[in-house]
Amino acid sequence: ERCERAVRDSLCADNCLAVLLQLKPCAAEVPELVEAAHAVVCKHVATVLKQPDWLEFAKQYTEAALGIMEDIALKQASVNAEQASVVAKQASRLAELAPGSDGSRKRPRAP
């Protein structure tokens, strides 16, 4: 347990794939550590996908690599939906502030 915590605490973009490659064969014995490494991969995807270990990981553990990519896509879709919601709310607020939107301020007519 101490060793697992030490490895988990040292996980970063530079070593998460190497850790996954070492742990996948015994993933059932250390599921929390595998999940932590998986989370680091997802968090640092732009960096991780450029690493030579990514290709090795994807070749050896195609299903896991696909799962990681799926998680990243779902997270991105969620972020995009959230951003779209924020933009829509801001647009609505701006529309309320626009001249003529509530009748109190009228837009000037074109000559």
Secondary structure, 3 states (H helix, E strand, C coil): CHHHHHHHHHCCCCCHHHHHHHHHHHCCCCHHHHHHHHHHHHHCHHHHCCCHHHHHHHHHCHHHHHHHHHHHHHHHHHHHHHHHHHHHHHHHHHHHHCCCCCCCCCCCCCC
